[in-house]
Amino acid sequence: MMEPEAVFVYGTLKQGQRNFEVARRAGWLRSEAAYVEGFQLYHLPRGSGRSYGYPAAVYGEGRVWGEVQWFAELARALLLLDRLEDEGQEYRRVAAWAHTEGKGRVWVWLYVYPSLARVQEAQGRWLPQGFWPPHPG
């Protein structure tokens, strides 16, 4: 199968969020609004080793909204992004189809939480609309 051409982000790596600077350092070129299907989104609150709250997507019925990010050199970008996401420990990088308005379907990398059980251990709160950050309330 072909290699993904970009990365789908749905949390702190999005433009305007606290870790977007990591994407910029990784060679970010541009972003486009998008969504992925077949995933559910949760908010993991601050605490228990987390100095700030952030989201986690897991496989499941639903849609997660975010953005597709393109990088100057994807392989180089993944080195930095994998480190931020603690790939293989906290998150796992998987391939999926993202749906964009401009380019249609794009084959992307996406960081997912290993299981719903791990999300529940972290007191994750389901975000049924699939958007992060969650709206207050």
Disulfide bonds with the S-S distance in Angstrom:
none
